[in-house]
Amino acid sequence: MRKSLRLAILAALAAAVLPFAAPAARGEVNPPIVVHMPSEPSAAMLQARGFVAEGNLGKAIRLLALYVAAHPDQSGPARLLGDLYYRQGDFPHAEAAYKAILARHPNDRETHNRLGSVYATENRIDAAIREFDLSLPGTDSVPDLVHLHERKGDLAEYVFEAKREAAADPADPNAQIQLAQVYRALYRPDLAIVYFKRAMDNAPNSLLALNGLGLSYLDEMEYAKAVGYFKRCRAQAPRGYSCIVNLGAAYLEENRLDKAEAALVAAHDLRPERPEALVNFGYLADSRGDWRRAIRYYVEALTVYPYSVDAYIDLGWEYQQHKLYALAESALLKGLAVAPDDGRLHFLLGQAYADQGKVALALSEFKAATSSADPDVRRIAQARLARMQPLPAKKP
């Protein structure tokens, strides 16, 4: 969820049950899934993504499992297979797929990043930190590392080391990017901008820096600047999913809905297994007044990727706005199962309880939101909590 939407939601306030497949009836025999076996890795990945876009994750997994078994040295299809296992919640198979890649290509940073996500989801904090560290530089693992070090209790040491490395070699763009990503994860986009720009002094075409600057300007609600950097990012990587989907999000913030839709369609066509474009499609539908269609997109995003916190937030908000409180509670509680420390989820759940007169539950959630890492959420939650709690009686 973009920052201005988040602030609008929280200031204004001041999952649906996910469609899991039903088990087969006792004695029922499921017909085998027949797939045409591609001969090239790009064709295999394209065909698998087509199955995902059709809503047939099982068929995509079967295709890639057969292809990877026949072509075990091709990292791209094997990594996508691991990604789909992960999205399905099959962590053992996802871990095995990623480890098989790393056995052949131990320096594959993208695969270390994916394996770190598996371990983080399983709450294997030290193992996740190790894998995310091995994925650097060149991936977007830093926000995950910030969150994990916060959970471990040594965030201050991690930040100090990032600052030390950036100061030790100002000409190293990777060190500057890493510190910039740390600051953005700590809700300091102003400082993130400084270090992303320092990185670009020596790496003017860095995709991580261009994308990071765009995101930081989105955080600062300077949308025209964000659009400019995302356009530059897209020019460097015409098929770069992150550049394109973030460009669509920036256009949404500018209320340039047709341009946003074009960018989001392009992003979704590239990576139908990713949730970000779908979440933004929901925001787009809501902006056009079709809240029921927005809900369908948010649910689809969670079907594709059940760990999308933004989808849970937007879905809970949408249900809440239309007084569908039981559904709002379900969506937000599912989100908290994925991200128990997310202050936005706690705040929205508190408001859902408050709207129904469940005062004790509301107070508990607003209090939890006051511990959010996001200073905007903390501030608004503290104000909301203060308004709900009665003033202490004066002594006679």
C-alpha positions as CSV (number, residue, x, y, z in Angstrom):
1,M,0.0,0.0,0.0
2,R,1.4,3.4,-1.0
3,K,2.2,5.9,1.7
4,S,-0.5,8.5,0.8
5,L,-3.2,5.8,0.8
6,R,-1.9,4.5,4.1
7,L,-2.1,7.9,5.7
8,A,-5.5,8.6,4.2
9,I,-6.8,5.4,5.6
10,L,-5.4,6.0,9.1
11,A,-6.3,9.6,9.2
12,A,-9.8,8.9,8.0
13,L,-10.2,6.3,10.7
14,A,-8.1,8.7,13.4
15,A,-9.7,-11.4,4.1
16,A,-11.8,-12.5,2.9
17,V,-11.5,-16.2,3.6
18,L,-8.9,-17.3,1.1
19,P,-10.1,-19.7,-1.5
20,F,-8.2,-22.8,-0.5
21,A,-8.9,-25.9,-2.6
22,A,-11.3,-28.3,-1.1
23,P,-9.9,-31.8,-0.4
24,A,-10.9,-34.5,-2.9
25,A,-13.8,-36.7,-1.8
26,R,-12.9,-40.1,-0.4
27,G,-12.4,-42.5,-3.3
28,E,-12.3,-39.7,-5.9
29,V,-9.5,-40.0,-8.6
30,N,-8.1,-36.8,-9.9
31,P,-7.3,-36.9,-13.6
32,P,-3.6,-36.4,-14.5
33,I,-2.5,-33.0,-15.6
34,V,-1.2,-33.2,-19.1
35,V,1.4,-30.5,-20.2
36,H,3.3,-29.9,-23.3
37,M,7.1,-30.0,-22.5
38,P,9.0,-27.0,-23.8
39,S,12.5,-27.4,-25.0
40,E,13.9,-24.0,-23.9
41,P,14.1,-22.4,-20.4
42,S,12.4,-19.2,-21.5
43,A,9.6,-21.2,-23.1
44,A,9.1,-23.3,-20.0
45,M,8.9,-20.2,-17.7
46,L,6.6,-18.4,-20.1
47,Q,4.2,-21.4,-20.3
48,A,4.3,-21.8,-16.5
49,R,3.5,-18.2,-16.0
50,G,0.6,-18.6,-18.4
51,F,-0.8,-21.4,-16.2
52,V,-0.4,-19.1,-13.2
53,A,-2.3,-16.3,-15.0
54,E,-5.1,-18.8,-15.7
55,G,-5.3,-19.6,-12.0
56,N,-3.7,-23.1,-12.4
57,L,-0.8,-23.0,-10.0
58,G,-0.7,-26.8,-9.8
59,K,-0.3,-27.2,-13.5
60,A,2.5,-24.6,-13.5
61,I,4.3,-26.5,-10.8
62,R,3.9,-29.9,-12.6
63,L,5.3,-28.4,-15.8
64,L,8.3,-26.9,-14.1
65,A,9.0,-29.9,-12.0
66,L,9.2,-32.1,-15.1
67,Y,11.3,-29.6,-16.9
68,V,13.7,-29.0,-14.1
69,A,14.2,-32.8,-13.6
70,A,15.2,-33.0,-17.3
71,H,17.3,-29.8,-17.2
72,P,18.7,-29.6,-13.6
73,D,21.5,-27.0,-14.5
74,Q,19.1,-24.3,-15.7
75,S,18.6,-21.9,-12.8
76,G,15.8,-19.8,-14.1
77,P,13.1,-22.5,-14.3
78,A,14.3,-24.1,-11.1
79,R,14.1,-20.8,-9.2
80,L,10.6,-20.1,-10.6
81,L,9.6,-23.6,-9.4
82,G,10.9,-22.8,-5.9
83,D,8.9,-19.5,-6.0
84,L,5.7,-21.3,-6.9
85,Y,6.2,-23.9,-4.2
86,Y,6.8,-21.0,-1.7
87,R,3.6,-19.3,-2.8
88,Q,1.7,-22.6,-2.4
89,G,3.0,-22.8,1.2
90,D,5.1,-25.9,0.4
91,F,8.3,-24.8,2.2
92,P,10.1,-28.1,2.2
93,H,9.9,-28.4,-1.6
94,A,10.7,-24.7,-2.1
95,E,13.8,-25.1,0.1
96,A,14.9,-28.2,-1.8
97,A,14.5,-26.4,-5.1
98,Y,16.6,-23.5,-4.0
99,K,19.3,-25.7,-2.4
100,A,19.6,-27.7,-5.6
101,I,20.4,-24.5,-7.5
102,L,22.9,-23.4,-4.9
103,A,24.6,-26.8,-5.0
104,R,25.5,-26.1,-8.6
105,H,25.7,-22.3,-8.4
106,P,26.8,-21.4,-4.9
107,N,27.1,-17.7,-5.6
108,D,23.6,-17.2,-7.1
109,R,22.4,-14.2,-5.1
110,E,18.8,-14.3,-6.3
111,T,18.5,-17.8,-5.1
112,H,20.1,-17.0,-1.7
113,N,17.5,-14.2,-1.5
114,R,14.6,-16.6,-2.1
115,L,16.0,-19.2,0.4
116,G,16.2,-16.4,3.0
117,S,12.5,-15.7,2.4
118,V,11.7,-19.4,3.1
119,Y,13.7,-19.4,6.3
120,A,12.2,-16.0,7.4
121,T,8.7,-17.3,6.9
122,E,9.5,-20.3,9.0
123,N,10.9,-18.0,11.7
124,R,14.4,-19.5,11.3
125,I,16.0,-16.1,11.9
126,D,19.7,-16.8,11.9
127,A,19.4,-19.0,8.8
128,A,17.4,-16.3,7.0
129,I,20.0,-13.6,7.9
130,R,22.8,-15.8,6.6
131,E,21.0,-16.3,3.3
132,F,20.0,-12.7,2.9
133,D,23.6,-11.6,3.6
134,L,24.8,-14.0,0.9
135,S,22.4,-12.4,-1.6
136,L,24.1,-9.0,-1.3
137,P,25.0,-6.9,-3.2
138,G,22.5,-6.7,-6.0
139,T,19.2,-7.8,-4.5
140,D,16.5,-6.2,-2.4
141,S,17.3,-8.2,0.8
142,V,18.1,-5.2,3.0
143,P,14.5,-4.5,4.2
144,D,14.2,-8.1,5.2
145,L,17.5,-7.9,7.1
146,V,16.4,-4.8,8.9
147,H,13.3,-6.6,10.1
148,L,15.1,-9.8,11.1
149,H,17.8,-7.9,13.0
150,E,15.1,-6.0,14.8
151,R,13.5,-9.3,15.8
152,K,16.8,-10.7,16.9
153,G,17.6,-7.6,19.0
154,D,20.8,-6.4,17.3
155,L,19.4,-3.9,14.8
156,A,21.6,-1.1,16.2
157,E,24.7,-3.1,15.5
158,Y,23.5,-3.9,11.9
159,V,22.8,-0.2,11.2
160,F,26.2,0.8,12.6
161,E,28.0,-1.6,10.4
162,A,26.1,-0.4,7.3
163,K,27.1,3.2,8.2
164,R,30.7,2.2,8.7
165,E,30.9,0.4,5.3
166,A,29.4,3.4,3.5
167,A,31.7,5.8,5.2
168,A,34.8,3.7,4.6
169,D,34.4,3.7,0.8
170,P,32.2,6.6,-0.5
171,A,33.0,5.5,-4.1
172,D,31.5,2.1,-3.6
173,P,27.9,2.3,-5.0
174,N,26.9,-1.0,-3.3
175,A,27.7,0.2,0.1
176,Q,25.8,3.5,-0.5
177,I,22.8,1.6,-1.8
178,Q,22.8,-0.8,1.1
179,L,22.8,2.1,3.6
180,A,20.1,3.9,1.6
181,Q,17.9,0.8,1.7
182,V,18.5,0.6,5.5
183,Y,17.3,4.1,5.9
184,R,14.2,3.6,3.8
185,A,13.4,0.5,5.8
186,L,13.7,2.6,9.0
187,Y,11.2,5.1,7.5
188,R,13.8,7.8,6.8
189,P,13.3,8.3,3.0
190,D,15.0,11.7,3.3
191,L,18.3,10.0,4.2
192,A,17.7,7.2,1.8
193,I,17.5,9.7,-1.0
194,V,20.9,11.1,0.0
195,Y,22.7,7.8,-0.2
196,F,20.9,6.5,-3.4
197,K,22.1,9.7,-5.1
198,R,25.6,9.1,-3.8
199,A,25.5,5.7,-5.3
200,M,24.5,7.1,-8.7
201,D,27.6,9.4,-8.7
202,N,29.5,6.3,-9.5
203,A,26.8,4.1,-11.0
204,P,24.3,6.4,-12.8
205,N,22.4,3.5,-14.4
206,S,22.0,1.3,-11.3
207,L,18.6,-0.2,-11.3
208,L,18.6,-0.6,-7.5
209,A,19.4,3.1,-7.1
210,L,16.9,4.3,-9.6
211,N,14.1,2.1,-8.2
212,G,15.1,3.0,-4.7
213,L,15.0,6.7,-5.4
214,G,11.6,6.4,-7.0
215,L,10.3,4.5,-4.0
216,S,11.8,7.0,-1.6
217,Y,10.2,9.9,-3.4
218,L,6.9,8.0,-3.3
219,D,7.4,7.8,0.5
220,E,7.9,11.5,0.5
221,M,4.8,12.0,-1.7
222,E,6.8,13.7,-4.4
223,Y,5.1,11.8,-7.2
224,A,6.5,13.6,-10.2
225,K,10.0,12.9,-9.1
226,A,9.1,9.3,-8.4
227,V,7.7,8.9,-11.9
228,G,10.9,10.4,-13.4
229,Y,13.1,7.8,-11.7
230,F,10.9,4.9,-12.4
231,K,10.9,5.9,-16.1
232,R,14.6,6.0,-16.1
233,C,14.6,2.6,-14.4
234,R,12.3,1.2,-17.1
235,A,14.5,2.7,-19.8
236,Q,17.4,0.7,-18.4
237,A,15.4,-2.5,-18.0
238,P,12.4,-2.5,-20.4
239,R,11.2,-5.8,-19.0
240,G,12.1,-5.0,-15.4
241,Y,9.0,-5.9,-13.3
242,S,9.8,-3.7,-10.3
243,C,10.4,-0.6,-12.3
244,I,7.2,-1.0,-14.3
245,V,4.9,-1.9,-11.4
246,N,6.3,0.9,-9.3
247,L,5.8,3.3,-12.2
248,G,2.1,2.2,-12.3
249,A,1.8,2.8,-8.5
250,A,3.3,6.3,-9.0
251,Y,0.8,7.1,-11.7
252,L,-2.0,5.9,-9.4
253,E,-0.8,8.5,-6.8
254,E,-1.0,11.2,-9.5
255,N,-4.5,10.0,-10.4
256,R,-3.3,9.3,-14.0
257,L,-5.4,6.2,-14.0
258,D,-5.1,5.2,-17.7
259,K,-1.3,5.5,-17.6
260,A,-1.3,3.5,-14.4
261,E,-3.4,0.8,-15.9
262,A,-1.1,0.4,-18.9
263,A,1.9,0.1,-16.7
264,L,0.3,-2.4,-14.4
265,V,-1.0,-4.5,-17.3
266,A,2.6,-4.7,-18.7
267,A,3.9,-5.6,-15.2
268,H,1.3,-8.3,-14.6
269,D,1.9,-9.8,-18.1
270,L,5.6,-10.1,-17.2
271,R,5.1,-11.7,-13.8
272,P,1.6,-13.0,-13.2
273,E,2.9,-15.0,-10.2
274,R,3.7,-11.7,-8.3
275,P,1.1,-9.9,-6.2
276,E,2.1,-6.2,-6.5
277,A,0.3,-5.5,-9.8
278,L,-2.8,-7.3,-8.6
279,V,-2.9,-5.2,-5.4
280,N,-2.5,-2.0,-7.5
281,F,-5.3,-3.2,-9.8
282,G,-7.5,-3.3,-6.7
283,Y,-6.5,0.2,-5.8
284,L,-7.2,1.3,-9.4
285,A,-10.7,-0.4,-9.4
286,D,-11.5,1.4,-6.1
287,S,-10.3,4.7,-7.5
288,R,-12.9,4.1,-10.3
289,G,-15.6,3.4,-7.8
290,D,-15.8,-0.4,-8.3
291,W,-15.1,-1.6,-4.7
292,R,-16.4,-5.1,-5.4
293,R,-13.9,-5.5,-8.3
294,A,-11.2,-4.2,-6.0
295,I,-12.0,-6.9,-3.5
296,R,-11.7,-9.6,-6.2
297,Y,-8.2,-8.3,-7.1
298,Y,-7.0,-8.2,-3.5
299,V,-8.3,-11.8,-3.0
300,E,-6.6,-12.8,-6.2
301,A,-3.3,-11.3,-5.0
302,L,-3.5,-13.3,-1.8
303,T,-4.3,-16.5,-3.8
304,V,-1.1,-15.9,-5.8
305,Y,1.0,-14.8,-2.8
306,P,-0.5,-15.4,0.6
307,Y,2.2,-13.3,2.3
308,S,1.2,-9.9,0.8
309,V,0.7,-7.6,3.7
310,D,-0.5,-4.8,1.5
311,A,-3.2,-7.0,0.1
312,Y,-4.5,-7.9,3.6
313,I,-4.4,-4.2,4.6
314,D,-6.3,-3.0,1.5
315,L,-8.8,-5.9,1.7
316,G,-9.5,-5.3,5.4
317,W,-9.9,-1.5,4.7
318,E,-12.3,-2.2,1.8
319,Y,-14.5,-4.5,3.9
320,Q,-14.4,-2.1,6.8
321,Q,-15.5,0.8,4.6
322,H,-18.6,-1.2,3.6
323,K,-19.4,-2.3,7.2
324,L,-18.5,-6.0,6.4
325,Y,-16.9,-6.3,9.7
326,A,-16.6,-10.0,10.0
327,L,-14.8,-10.2,6.7
328,A,-12.6,-7.2,7.7
329,E,-11.6,-9.0,10.9
330,S,-10.9,-12.2,9.0
331,A,-8.6,-10.4,6.5
332,L,-6.8,-8.4,9.1
333,L,-6.2,-11.4,11.5
334,K,-4.9,-13.4,8.6
335,G,-2.5,-10.5,7.8
336,L,-1.3,-10.4,11.4
337,A,-0.6,-14.1,11.2
338,V,1.8,-13.3,8.4
339,A,3.2,-10.0,9.9
340,P,2.4,-9.9,13.6
341,D,4.3,-6.7,14.2
342,D,2.7,-4.6,11.4
343,G,1.2,-1.5,13.0
344,R,-1.1,-0.8,10.1
345,L,-2.8,-4.1,10.5
346,H,-3.2,-3.6,14.3
347,F,-4.6,-0.1,13.8
348,L,-7.2,-1.2,11.1
349,L,-8.2,-4.2,13.2
350,G,-8.6,-1.8,16.2
351,Q,-10.9,0.4,14.2
352,A,-13.0,-2.6,13.0
353,Y,-13.5,-3.5,16.7
354,A,-14.2,0.1,17.6
355,D,-16.8,0.4,14.9
356,Q,-18.6,-2.6,16.4
357,G,-18.4,-1.3,20.0
358,K,-15.8,-3.9,21.0
359,V,-14.0,-1.4,23.1
360,A,-11.6,-3.6,25.0
361,L,-10.4,-5.4,21.8
362,A,-10.1,-2.0,20.0
363,L,-7.9,-0.6,22.8
364,S,-5.7,-3.6,22.7
365,E,-5.1,-3.3,19.0
366,F,-4.5,0.5,19.1
367,K,-2.0,0.0,21.9
368,A,-0.2,-2.6,19.7
369,A,-0.1,-0.1,16.9
370,T,1.7,2.4,19.0
371,S,4.7,0.1,18.9
372,S,4.9,0.3,15.1
373,A,8.2,1.0,13.5
374,D,6.4,3.5,11.2
375,P,6.3,6.9,13.0
376,D,3.1,8.0,11.2
377,V,1.3,4.9,12.4
378,R,2.6,5.4,15.9
379,R,1.5,9.0,16.0
380,I,-2.0,8.3,14.7
381,A,-2.5,5.2,16.9
382,Q,-1.4,7.2,20.0
383,A,-3.9,9.9,19.2
384,R,-6.7,7.4,18.6
385,L,-5.9,5.6,21.9
386,A,-5.9,8.9,23.8
387,R,-9.3,9.8,22.5
388,M,-10.8,6.4,23.5
389,Q,-9.3,6.2,27.0
390,P,-11.2,8.2,29.7
391,L,-9.2,10.8,31.6
392,P,-8.3,9.7,35.2
393,A,-10.6,11.1,37.9
394,K,-9.2,14.1,39.7
395,K,-8.4,13.7,43.4
396,P,-10.8,15.7,45.6
